[in-house]
Amino acid sequence: MGFLLSLLPESYLWIGCLSAVVLIGVPHGALDICLLWSESHKDVSILFRAILKYVLLVVVSLALWRFSSDFFWFCFFFAAVYHFGSSDEHPQVLKIISQNSWNRVLWVLSRGALLVFAPAAFHPEKIIGYLNQAASPGFAIGFTSIAPFVCAYSGLIYIWTSLKSYKKSSFQVHRYILLKHLCSIGVFILLFWVADPLVSFSLYFCCHHSLKHSFRVLQRNPWKKRNLYLALVVVALTLSVLPLMFWARGHMTLSNMPKATVAACFIAVATLTFPHLLVVKRLHEKLNWTFVGK
């Protein structure tokens, strides 16, 4: 599907992928309001302070991009490696199948590095075109230059840690989970290879990463009629990415370029990633086999 979508005119890709990110990708982060509400024990003042800290971190991230875009993107890609590597699986399952903490760290970081750097390894010219809108040319070239090496070493580490955990697994179901992850990462790598990087990453981010997180949060916090206002807040937080995107585009040196819209969306989502990562980390620390509400 990713390959077929890549055959469409590039303008269609921008519209389709940006729409998917706004309709599916951003709402998975906006569901953080449900987690913050749960942590506040339904105390409005505590919730307000938590949201204020959340927004403050977004503002600091935007300021960092304006004054040091290269450092901003370095921090973001490092955070993305950790986030994508650890957040696609239930934390308790990940803890069981990885056997020990050191093996788990290597498994998470190698998996995340493959997901983040593979598009740049296969399509360096297009990635440079996108990054040049929001970062310095030197950073864009450096990022794509190291991408093949990072992918190669990460692939070896990921296979090694998976096989090590497979051999030490005491239960067949844990081995099936490890094989599932090996197959899924193979499918993602194939997708990144055959499809346009904008399409491939949007498919992964929206249809896999975002949906899995959203289902996990909704299972933990089942919707009720009295929580309807939370749904409205989620919608409001989702729409807040639009002014962030337009602000970012207005501060680009090449804001008149069509690709600037894509880069501006990346900036908006990247700034929201930092507080989202912290909220998800707290969720993973508290998440158990039995979800609240089941």
VEXNUMAR-802400 format. One line per 10 residues: their letters; for each residue x, y, z of N, C-alpha, C. Coordinates in nm, 2 decimals, padded with zeros to 4 digits. Example, Ala and Ser with C-alpha at 12.3 -4.5 7.8 and 13.67 -1.06 7.14 Angstrom:
REM residues 2
AS) 01.32,-00.57,00.78,01.23,-00.45,00.78,01.32,-00.33,00.78 | 01.28,-00.22,00.71,01.37,-00.11,00.71,01.29,00.00,00.79
//
This chain:
REM residues 294
MGFLLSLLPE) 00.08,-00.12,00.00,00.00,00.00,00.00,00.09,00.12,00.00 | 00.20,00.12,00.08,00.29,00.23,00.08,00.35,00.26,-00.05 | 00.38,00.15,-00.13,00.44,00.17,-00.26,00.34,00.23,-00.36 | 00.21,00.19,-00.35,00.11,00.24,-00.44,00.08,00.38,-00.41 | 00.08,00.42,-00.28,00.05,00.56,-00.25,00.16,00.65,-00.29 | 00.29,00.60,-00.30,00.40,00.67,-00.34,00.40,00.71,-00.49 | 00.31,00.64,-00.56,00.30,00.67,-00.71,00.21,00.79,-00.73 | 00.14,00.84,-00.63,00.06,00.96,-00.65,00.14,01.09,-00.66 | 00.09,01.19,-00.72,00.16,01.32,-00.73,00.20,01.37,-00.59 | 00.31,01.43,-00.58,00.37,01.47,-00.45,00.28,01.56,-00.37
SYLWIGCLSA) 00.20,01.65,-00.44,00.11,01.74,-00.37,00.00,01.66,-00.30 | -00.04,01.54,-00.36,-00.14,01.46,-00.30,-00.08,01.39,-00.17 | 00.05,01.36,-00.18,00.11,01.29,-00.07,00.11,01.39,00.05 | 00.15,01.52,00.03,00.15,01.61,00.14,00.01,01.63,00.20 | -00.09,01.64,00.12,-00.22,01.66,00.17,-00.27,01.54,00.25 | -00.25,01.42,00.19,-00.29,01.29,00.26,-00.22,01.27,00.39 | -00.09,01.28,00.38,-00.01,01.25,00.50,-00.03,01.35,00.61 | -00.04,01.47,00.58,-00.06,01.58,00.68,-00.20,01.56,00.74 | -00.30,01.52,00.66,-00.43,01.49,00.71,-00.43,01.37,00.81 | -00.36,01.27,00.77,-00.35,01.15,00.86,-00.29,01.18,00.99
VVLIGVPHGA) -00.18,01.27,00.99,-00.11,01.31,01.11,-00.20,01.39,01.20 | -00.28,01.48,01.14,-00.37,01.56,01.22,-00.49,01.48,01.28 | -00.54,01.39,01.20,-00.66,01.31,01.24,-00.63,01.19,01.32 | -00.51,01.13,01.31,-00.48,01.01,01.38,-00.36,01.03,01.47 | -00.25,01.09,01.41,-00.12,01.10,01.48,-00.13,01.19,01.60 | -00.17,01.31,01.58,-00.18,01.41,01.69,-00.28,01.37,01.80 | -00.40,01.32,01.77,-00.49,01.28,01.87,-00.43,01.18,01.97 | -00.34,01.09,01.92,-00.28,00.99,02.02,-00.20,01.06,02.12 | -00.14,01.18,02.09,-00.07,01.25,02.19,-00.17,01.34,02.28 | -00.28,01.38,02.21,-00.38,01.46,02.28,-00.45,01.38,02.39
LDICLLWSES) -00.45,01.25,02.38,-00.51,01.17,02.48,-00.43,01.17,02.61 | -00.31,01.24,02.61,-00.24,01.26,02.73,-00.33,01.33,02.84 | -00.43,01.40,02.79,-00.51,01.47,02.89,-00.59,01.37,02.98 | -00.62,01.25,02.92,-00.68,01.15,02.99,-00.59,01.09,03.10 | -00.46,01.08,03.07,-00.37,01.02,03.16,-00.34,01.13,03.27 | -00.33,01.25,03.23,-00.31,01.36,03.33,-00.43,01.37,03.43 | -00.55,01.36,03.37,-00.67,01.36,03.45,-00.68,01.25,03.55 | -00.63,01.13,03.51,-00.63,01.01,03.60,-00.52,01.03,03.71 | -00.41,01.09,03.67,-00.30,01.11,03.77,-00.34,01.22,03.87 | -00.43,01.32,03.83,-00.47,01.43,03.91,-00.58,01.38,04.01
HKDVSILFRA) -00.62,01.26,04.00,-00.73,01.21,04.09,-00.86,01.30,04.08 | -00.88,01.35,03.96,-00.99,01.43,03.92,-01.00,01.56,04.00 | -00.88,01.61,04.04,-00.87,01.74,04.10,-00.84,01.84,03.99 | -00.92,01.94,03.96,-00.91,02.03,03.85,-00.78,02.12,03.87 | -00.75,02.16,03.99,-00.63,02.24,04.01,-00.50,02.17,03.98 | -00.50,02.04,04.02,-00.38,01.96,03.98,-00.37,01.94,03.83 | -00.49,01.91,03.77,-00.49,01.89,03.63,-00.44,02.02,03.56 | -00.49,02.14,03.60,-00.45,02.26,03.54,-00.30,02.28,03.55 | -00.24,02.25,03.66,-00.09,02.27,03.68,-00.02,02.17,03.59 | -00.07,02.05,03.57,00.00,01.96,03.49,-00.01,02.00,03.34
ILKYVLLVVV) -00.12,02.05,03.30,-00.14,02.10,03.16,-00.05,02.23,03.14 | -00.04,02.31,03.24,00.05,02.43,03.23,00.20,02.39,03.21 | 00.24,02.29,03.28,00.38,02.23,03.26,00.40,02.17,03.13 | 00.29,02.11,03.08,00.29,02.05,02.95,00.31,02.15,02.84 | 00.23,02.26,02.85,00.24,02.37,02.75,00.37,02.44,02.76 | 00.42,02.46,02.88,00.55,02.53,02.90,00.66,02.45,02.83 | 00.66,02.32,02.84,00.76,02.24,02.77,00.76,02.26,02.62 | 00.63,02.27,02.57,00.62,02.29,02.43,00.67,02.43,02.39 | 00.65,02.53,02.47,00.70,02.66,02.44,00.85,02.66,02.44 | 00.91,02.60,02.54,01.06,02.59,02.55,01.11,02.52,02.43
SLALWRFSSD) 01.05,02.41,02.38,01.09,02.34,02.27,01.09,02.43,02.14 | 00.98,02.50,02.13,00.98,02.60,02.01,01.09,02.70,02.02 | 01.11,02.75,02.14,01.22,02.85,02.15,01.36,02.79,02.12 | 01.38,02.66,02.16,01.50,02.59,02.13,01.52,02.58,01.98 | 01.41,02.54,01.91,01.42,02.53,01.77,01.46,02.67,01.70 | 01.40,02.77,01.75,01.43,02.90,01.69,01.57,02.95,01.71 | 01.63,02.92,01.83,01.77,02.97,01.86,01.88,02.86,01.83 | 01.84,02.74,01.83,01.94,02.63,01.80,01.87,02.51,01.74 | 01.84,02.52,01.61,01.76,02.42,01.54,01.83,02.29,01.54 | 01.97,02.29,01.52,02.04,02.16,01.51,02.03,02.09,01.65
FFWFCFFFAA) 02.05,02.16,01.76,02.04,02.10,01.89,01.90,02.05,01.92 | 01.80,02.12,01.87,01.66,02.08,01.89,01.64,01.95,01.82 | 01.68,01.94,01.69,01.66,01.81,01.62,01.74,01.70,01.67 | 01.86,01.73,01.73,01.94,01.62,01.79,01.86,01.56,01.91 | 01.81,01.65,01.99,01.73,01.61,02.11,01.61,01.53,02.07 | 01.54,01.58,01.96,01.42,01.52,01.92,01.45,01.38,01.86 | 01.55,01.36,01.78,01.57,01.23,01.72,01.62,01.13,01.83 | 01.69,01.18,01.93,01.73,01.09,02.04,01.61,01.05,02.11 | 01.52,01.14,02.14,01.39,01.11,02.21,01.31,01.02,02.13 | 01.30,01.04,02.00,01.22,00.95,01.91,01.27,00.81,01.91
VYHFGSSDEH) 01.40,00.79,01.91,01.46,00.66,01.91,01.41,00.58,02.03 | 01.42,00.65,02.15,01.37,00.58,02.27,01.22,00.56,02.27 | 01.15,00.66,02.23,01.00,00.65,02.23,00.95,00.55,02.14 | 00.99,00.55,02.01,00.94,00.45,01.92,00.99,00.31,01.95 | 01.11,00.30,02.01,01.16,00.17,02.05,01.09,00.10,02.16 | 01.03,00.19,02.26,00.97,00.13,02.38,00.82,00.14,02.38 | 00.76,00.22,02.30,00.62,00.25,02.32,00.53,00.16,02.23 | 00.58,00.08,02.15,00.50,-00.01,02.06,00.46,-00.14,02.13 | 00.51,-00.16,02.24,00.48,-00.29,02.32,00.44,-00.25,02.46 | 00.35,-00.34,02.52,00.31,-00.32,02.65,00.44,-00.33,02.74
PQVLKIISQN) 00.46,-00.24,02.83,00.58,-00.24,02.91,00.60,-00.37,02.99 | 00.50,-00.43,03.04,00.51,-00.55,03.12,00.56,-00.67,03.03 | 00.50,-00.67,02.90,00.54,-00.77,02.81,00.69,-00.75,02.77 | 00.73,-00.63,02.75,00.86,-00.59,02.71,00.96,-00.63,02.82 | 00.92,-00.61,02.94,01.00,-00.65,03.06,01.02,-00.80,03.06 | 00.92,-00.88,03.03,00.93,-01.02,03.04,01.01,-01.08,02.93 | 00.99,-01.04,02.81,01.06,-01.10,02.69,01.20,-01.06,02.68 | 01.24,-00.95,02.74,01.38,-00.90,02.73,01.47,-00.96,02.84 | 01.42,-01.03,02.94,01.49,-01.10,03.04,01.56,-01.01,03.14 | 01.64,-00.91,03.10,01.71,-00.83,03.19,01.71,-00.68,03.14
SWNRVLWVLS) 01.75,-00.59,03.23,01.74,-00.45,03.20,01.84,-00.41,03.09 | 01.96,-00.46,03.09,02.06,-00.42,02.99,02.02,-00.47,02.85 | 01.97,-00.59,02.84,01.92,-00.65,02.72,01.80,-00.57,02.67 | 01.72,-00.52,02.76,01.60,-00.44,02.72,01.64,-00.31,02.67 | 01.74,-00.24,02.73,01.78,-00.11,02.68,01.84,-00.13,02.53 | 01.92,-00.23,02.51,01.97,-00.25,02.38,01.86,-00.28,02.27 | 01.76,-00.36,02.31,01.65,-00.40,02.23,01.57,-00.27,02.19 | 01.54,-00.19,02.29,01.46,-00.07,02.27,01.53,00.03,02.18 | 01.66,00.06,02.21,01.73,00.16,02.13,01.76,00.11,01.99 | 01.79,-00.01,01.97,01.82,-00.06,01.84,01.69,-00.06,01.75
RGALLVFAPA) 01.58,-00.10,01.81,01.46,-00.10,01.74,01.42,00.04,01.70 | 01.43,00.14,01.80,01.39,00.27,01.77,01.48,00.34,01.67 | 01.61,00.30,01.67,01.71,00.36,01.57,01.67,00.31,01.43 | 01.63,00.19,01.42,01.59,00.14,01.29,01.47,00.21,01.23 | 01.37,00.24,01.32,01.25,00.31,01.28,01.28,00.46,01.24 | 01.37,00.52,01.31,01.40,00.66,01.29,01.49,00.68,01.17 | 01.60,00.60,01.16,01.70,00.63,01.06,01.68,00.55,00.93 | 01.59,00.45,00.92,01.57,00.38,00.80,01.52,00.46,00.68 | 01.43,00.55,00.70,01.38,00.64,00.59,01.50,00.72,00.53 | 01.59,00.77,00.62,01.70,00.85,00.57,01.80,00.77,00.50
AFHPEKIIGY) 01.82,00.64,00.54,01.91,00.55,00.48,01.87,00.52,00.34 | 01.74,00.50,00.31,01.69,00.46,00.18,01.66,00.58,00.09 | 01.63,00.69,00.14,01.59,00.81,00.06,01.66,00.94,00.12 | 01.79,00.94,00.11,01.86,01.06,00.17,01.83,01.19,00.10 | 01.81,01.19,-00.03,01.78,01.32,-00.10,01.65,01.38,-00.05 | 01.55,01.30,-00.04,01.42,01.35,00.01,01.42,01.40,00.15 | 01.49,01.32,00.24,01.50,01.36,00.38,01.58,01.49,00.39 | 01.69,01.51,00.31,01.76,01.63,00.31,01.67,01.75,00.27 | 01.59,01.72,00.17,01.49,01.83,00.13,01.40,01.87,00.24 | 01.35,01.78,00.32,01.26,01.81,00.43,01.34,01.88,00.54
LNQAASPGFA) 01.45,01.82,00.58,01.53,01.88,00.69,01.58,02.02,00.66 | 01.62,02.04,00.54,01.67,02.17,00.50,01.58,02.29,00.53 | 01.45,02.25,00.53,01.35,02.36,00.56,01.35,02.40,00.71 | 01.40,02.31,00.80,01.38,02.34,00.94,01.51,02.32,01.02 | 01.62,02.28,00.95,01.75,02.27,01.01,01.86,02.32,00.92 | 01.98,02.32,00.96,02.09,02.37,00.88,02.13,02.26,00.78 | 02.18,02.30,00.66,02.22,02.20,00.56,02.32,02.10,00.62 | 02.41,02.15,00.70,02.51,02.06,00.76,02.45,01.95,00.85 | 02.34,01.98,00.92,02.28,01.88,01.00,02.21,01.78,00.92 | 02.14,01.83,00.81,02.06,01.74,00.72,02.16,01.64,00.65
IGFTSIAPFV) 02.27,01.69,00.61,02.37,01.60,00.54,02.43,01.50,00.64 | 02.46,01.55,00.76,02.52,01.46,00.86,02.42,01.35,00.90 | 02.30,01.39,00.92,02.20,01.29,00.96,02.18,01.18,00.86 | 02.17,01.22,00.73,02.16,01.12,00.62,02.29,01.04,00.60 | 02.40,01.10,00.63,02.53,01.03,00.61,02.55,00.92,00.71 | 02.51,00.94,00.84,02.53,00.83,00.94,02.41,00.73,00.94 | 02.30,00.76,00.87,02.18,00.68,00.87,02.21,00.53,00.83 | 02.28,00.51,00.72,02.31,00.37,00.68,02.39,00.29,00.79 | 02.49,00.36,00.85,02.57,00.29,00.95,02.49,00.26,01.07 | 02.41,00.36,01.12,02.32,00.34,01.23,02.22,00.23,01.21
CAYSGLIYIW) 02.17,00.22,01.09,02.07,00.11,01.06,02.14,-00.02,01.06 | 02.26,-00.03,01.00,02.33,-00.16,00.99,02.36,-00.21,01.13 | 02.42,-00.13,01.22,02.46,-00.17,01.35,02.34,-00.20,01.44 | 02.24,-00.11,01.42,02.11,-00.13,01.50,02.05,-00.26,01.46 | 02.05,-00.29,01.33,01.99,-00.42,01.29,02.06,-00.54,01.35 | 02.19,-00.54,01.35,02.26,-00.65,01.41,02.23,-00.66,01.56 | 02.23,-00.54,01.63,02.21,-00.55,01.78,02.06,-00.59,01.80 | 01.97,-00.55,01.72,01.83,-00.59,01.74,01.81,-00.74,01.72 | 01.87,-00.79,01.62,01.86,-00.94,01.59,01.93,-01.02,01.70 | 02.05,-00.97,01.75,02.12,-01.04,01.85,02.04,-01.04,01.98
TSLKSYKKSS) 01.99,-00.93,02.02,01.91,-00.92,02.15,01.78,-01.00,02.14 | 01.72,-01.00,02.02,01.60,-01.08,02.01,01.63,-01.23,02.01 | 01.73,-01.27,01.95,01.77,-01.42,01.95,01.81,-01.46,02.09 | 01.88,-01.37,02.16,01.93,-01.40,02.30,01.81,-01.42,02.39 | 01.71,-01.33,02.37,01.59,-01.34,02.46,01.50,-01.46,02.41 | 01.51,-01.49,02.29,01.43,-01.61,02.24,01.48,-01.74,02.30 | 01.62,-01.75,02.31,01.68,-01.87,02.36,01.65,-01.88,02.51 | 01.64,-01.77,02.58,01.62,-01.77,02.72,01.48,-01.78,02.77 | 01.39,-01.76,02.67,01.24,-01.76,02.71,01.20,-01.90,02.75 | 01.12,-01.89,02.86,01.07,-02.02,02.92,00.94,-02.06,02.86
FQVHRYILLK) 00.87,-01.96,02.80,00.73,-01.99,02.75,00.73,-01.97,02.60 | 00.65,-02.05,02.53,00.64,-02.04,02.39,00.57,-01.91,02.35 | 00.48,-01.86,02.43,00.41,-01.74,02.39,00.51,-01.62,02.38 | 00.61,-01.62,02.47,00.70,-01.51,02.47,00.79,-01.52,02.34 | 00.82,-01.64,02.30,00.89,-01.65,02.17,00.81,-01.61,02.05 | 00.68,-01.63,02.06,00.59,-01.59,01.95,00.59,-01.43,01.94 | 00.59,-01.37,02.06,00.59,-01.22,02.06,00.72,-01.17,02.00 | 00.84,-01.23,02.04,00.96,-01.19,01.98,00.97,-01.21,01.83 | 00.91,-01.32,01.78,00.91,-01.35,01.64,00.82,-01.25,01.57 | 00.71,-01.21,01.64,00.61,-01.11,01.58,00.69,-00.98,01.56
HLCSIGVFIL) 00.77,-00.94,01.66,00.84,-00.81,01.65,00.95,-00.82,01.54 | 01.01,-00.93,01.53,01.11,-00.94,01.42,01.04,-00.93,01.28 | 00.93,-01.00,01.27,00.86,-00.99,01.14,00.81,-00.85,01.12 | 00.76,-00.78,01.22,00.70,-00.64,01.20,00.81,-00.55,01.17 | 00.93,-00.56,01.23,01.04,-00.46,01.19,01.08,-00.49,01.05 | 01.08,-00.62,01.01,01.11,-00.65,00.87,01.01,-00.58,00.77 | 00.89,-00.59,00.81,00.78,-00.52,00.72,00.81,-00.37,00.72 | 00.84,-00.31,00.83,00.86,-00.17,00.84,00.98,-00.13,00.75 | 01.09,-00.21,00.76,01.21,-00.18,00.68,01.17,-00.19,00.53 | 01.10,-00.29,00.50,01.06,-00.30,00.36,00.97,-00.19,00.31
LFWVADPLVS) 00.88,-00.14,00.40,00.80,-00.02,00.37,00.88,00.10,00.35 | 00.98,00.12,00.44,01.07,00.24,00.43,01.15,00.23,00.30 | 01.18,00.11,00.25,01.26,00.10,00.13,01.18,00.13,00.00 | 01.06,00.07,-00.01,00.98,00.08,-00.13,00.90,00.21,-00.14 | 00.87,00.27,-00.03,00.77,00.38,-00.03,00.84,00.52,-00.01 | 00.78,00.62,-00.05,00.82,00.76,-00.03,00.84,00.77,00.13 | 00.94,00.84,00.18,00.96,00.85,00.32,00.85,00.92,00.39 | 00.78,01.01,00.33,00.67,01.08,00.39,00.56,00.98,00.41 | 00.53,00.90,00.31,00.42,00.80,00.31,00.45,00.69,00.41 | 00.58,00.64,00.41,00.61,00.52,00.49,00.61,00.56,00.64
FSLYFCCHHS) 00.67,00.68,00.67,00.67,00.71,00.81,00.53,00.75,00.86 | 00.45,00.81,00.78,00.31,00.84,00.82,00.23,00.72,00.84 | 00.25,00.62,00.76,00.18,00.49,00.78,00.22,00.42,00.91 | 00.35,00.42,00.94,00.40,00.37,01.06,00.34,00.45,01.18 | 00.36,00.58,01.18,00.33,00.67,01.29,00.18,00.67,01.32 | 00.10,00.68,01.21,-00.04,00.69,01.23,-00.11,00.55,01.25 | -00.08,00.46,01.17,-00.16,00.33,01.16,-00.10,00.22,01.26 | 00.02,00.24,01.31,00.07,00.14,01.40,00.10,00.21,01.54 | 00.19,00.30,01.55,00.23,00.36,01.67,00.12,00.43,01.74 | 00.05,00.52,01.67,-00.06,00.60,01.73,-00.18,00.52,01.77
LKHSFRVLQR) -00.22,00.43,01.68,-00.34,00.35,01.72,-00.32,00.26,01.84 | -00.20,00.19,01.85,-00.17,00.11,01.96,-00.17,00.19,02.09 | -00.11,00.30,02.09,-00.11,00.39,02.21,-00.25,00.43,02.24 | -00.33,00.47,02.14,-00.46,00.52,02.17,-00.55,00.41,02.23 | -00.54,00.29,02.18,-00.62,00.18,02.23,-00.58,00.14,02.37 | -00.45,00.15,02.40,-00.40,00.13,02.54,-00.45,00.23,02.64 | -00.45,00.35,02.60,-00.50,00.46,02.69,-00.65,00.45,02.71 | -00.73,00.42,02.60,-00.87,00.40,02.61,-00.91,00.28,02.69 | -00.83,00.18,02.69,-00.86,00.06,02.77,-00.83,00.09,02.92 | -00.74,00.18,02.94,-00.71,00.22,03.08,-00.81,00.32,03.13
NPWKKRNLYL) -00.86,00.40,03.04,-00.95,00.51,03.08,-01.08,00.50,02.99 | -01.17,00.40,03.02,-01.28,00.39,02.93,-01.37,00.51,02.93 | -01.42,00.55,02.81,-01.50,00.67,02.80,-01.64,00.65,02.87 | -01.68,00.76,02.94,-01.81,00.76,03.00,-01.88,00.89,02.97 | -02.01,00.90,02.98,-02.08,01.02,02.94,-02.04,01.14,03.02 | -02.00,01.12,03.15,-01.96,01.23,03.23,-01.82,01.28,03.20 | -01.75,01.20,03.11,-01.62,01.25,03.07,-01.62,01.30,02.93 | -01.74,01.35,02.89,-01.75,01.40,02.75,-01.67,01.53,02.73 | -01.65,01.61,02.84,-01.57,01.73,02.83,-01.43,01.70,02.80 | -01.38,01.58,02.85,-01.25,01.54,02.82,-01.23,01.51,02.67
ALVVVALTLS) -01.33,01.46,02.61,-01.32,01.44,02.46,-01.31,01.57,02.39 | -01.38,01.67,02.44,-01.37,01.80,02.38,-01.24,01.87,02.40 | -01.18,01.84,02.51,-01.04,01.89,02.54,-00.94,01.82,02.45 | -00.96,01.69,02.42,-00.87,01.62,02.33,-00.88,01.68,02.19 | -01.00,01.71,02.15,-01.02,01.77,02.02,-00.95,01.91,02.01 | -00.96,01.98,02.12,-00.90,02.12,02.13,-00.75,02.11,02.12 | -00.69,02.01,02.19,-00.55,01.99,02.19,-00.50,01.94,02.05 | -00.58,01.86,01.99,-00.55,01.82,01.85,-00.54,01.94,01.76 | -00.64,02.03,01.76,-00.65,02.14,01.68,-00.54,02.24,01.71 | -00.48,02.24,01.83,-00.37,02.33,01.87,-00.25,02.31,01.79
VLPLMFWARG) -00.23,02.20,01.72,-00.12,02.17,01.64,-00.12,02.26,01.51 | -00.24,02.31,01.47,-00.25,02.39,01.35,-00.18,02.53,01.37 | -00.21,02.60,01.48,-00.14,02.73,01.49,00.01,02.71,01.52 | 00.05,02.60,01.58,00.19,02.57,01.60,00.26,02.55,01.46 | 00.19,02.48,01.37,00.24,02.46,01.24,00.26,02.58,01.16 | 00.15,02.67,01.16,00.16,02.80,01.09,00.27,02.89,01.15 | 00.28,02.89,01.28,00.39,02.97,01.34,00.52,02.92,01.30 | 00.54,02.79,01.30,00.67,02.74,01.25,00.70,02.77,01.11 | 00.60,02.76,01.02,00.62,02.79,00.88,00.65,02.94,00.86 | 00.59,03.03,00.94,00.62,03.17,00.93,00.76,03.21,00.97
HMTLSNMPKA) 00.83,03.12,01.05,00.96,03.15,01.09,01.07,03.08,01.01 | 01.03,03.02,00.90,01.13,02.95,00.82,01.18,03.04,00.71 | 01.31,03.02,00.67,01.37,03.11,00.57,01.31,03.08,00.43 | 01.26,02.96,00.41,01.21,02.92,00.28,01.06,02.89,00.30 | 00.98,02.97,00.36,00.85,02.94,00.40,00.76,02.94,00.27 | 00.80,02.99,00.16,00.72,02.99,00.04,00.73,02.86,-00.04 | 00.82,02.77,00.00,00.84,02.64,-00.06,00.72,02.55,-00.02 | 00.67,02.47,-00.11,00.56,02.37,-00.08,00.61,02.28,00.04 | 00.73,02.23,00.04,00.78,02.14,00.14,00.78,02.20,00.28 | 00.77,02.33,00.28,00.78,02.40,00.41,00.66,02.36,00.50
TVAACFIAVA) 00.54,02.33,00.44,00.43,02.29,00.52,00.45,02.16,00.59 | 00.52,02.06,00.51,00.55,01.93,00.57,00.65,01.95,00.69 | 00.75,02.03,00.66,00.85,02.06,00.77,00.79,02.13,00.89 | 00.70,02.22,00.87,00.64,02.29,00.98,00.55,02.19,01.06 | 00.49,02.10,00.99,00.41,02.00,01.07,00.50,01.91,01.15 | 00.62,01.88,01.09,00.72,01.80,01.17,00.76,01.87,01.29 | 00.78,02.00,01.28,00.83,02.08,01.39,00.72,02.08,01.50 | 00.60,02.10,01.46,00.49,02.11,01.56,00.47,01.98,01.63 | 00.48,01.87,01.56,00.47,01.73,01.62,00.59,01.71,01.71 | 00.71,01.75,01.66,00.83,01.73,01.74,00.82,01.80,01.88
TLTFPHLLVV) 00.77,01.92,01.88,00.76,02.00,02.01,00.66,01.93,02.10 | 00.56,01.87,02.05,00.46,01.80,02.13,00.52,01.66,02.18 | 00.62,01.61,02.11,00.67,01.48,02.15,00.74,01.48,02.29 | 00.81,01.59,02.32,00.88,01.59,02.45,00.79,01.58,02.57 | 00.69,01.66,02.59,00.60,01.64,02.70,00.52,01.50,02.69 | 00.49,01.46,02.57,00.42,01.34,02.55,00.51,01.22,02.59 | 00.63,01.23,02.57,00.72,01.12,02.61,00.73,01.11,02.76 | 00.73,01.22,02.83,00.73,01.21,02.98,00.60,01.16,03.03 | 00.49,01.19,02.97,00.36,01.14,03.02,00.35,00.99,03.00 | 00.40,00.94,02.88,00.40,00.80,02.84,00.49,00.72,02.94
KRLHEKLNWT) 00.60,00.78,02.97,00.70,00.72,03.06,00.63,00.69,03.20 | 00.56,00.79,03.25,00.49,00.77,03.37,00.38,00.66,03.36 | 00.31,00.66,03.24,00.21,00.56,03.22,00.28,00.42,03.22 | 00.39,00.40,03.16,00.46,00.27,03.15,00.50,00.23,03.29 | 00.54,00.32,03.38,00.58,00.29,03.51,00.46,00.24,03.59 | 00.34,00.28,03.56,00.22,00.24,03.64,00.14,00.13,03.57 | 00.16,00.11,03.45,00.08,00.01,03.37,00.10,-00.13,03.42 | -00.01,-00.20,03.44,-00.01,-00.34,03.49,-00.09,-00.42,03.39 | -00.08,-00.55,03.41,-00.16,-00.64,03.32,-00.30,-00.62,03.32 | -00.36,-00.59,03.44,-00.50,-00.56,03.45,-00.53,-00.41,03.43
FVGK) -00.60,-00.37,03.33,-00.62,-00.23,03.30,-00.74,-00.18,03.39 | -00.73,-00.06,03.42,-00.84,00.01,03.50,-00.96,00.01,03.41 | -01.07,-00.04,03.47,-01.20,-00.03,03.40,-01.24,-00.17,03.35 | -01.15,-00.27,03.34,-01.18,-00.40,03.29,-01.25,-00.48,03.40
//
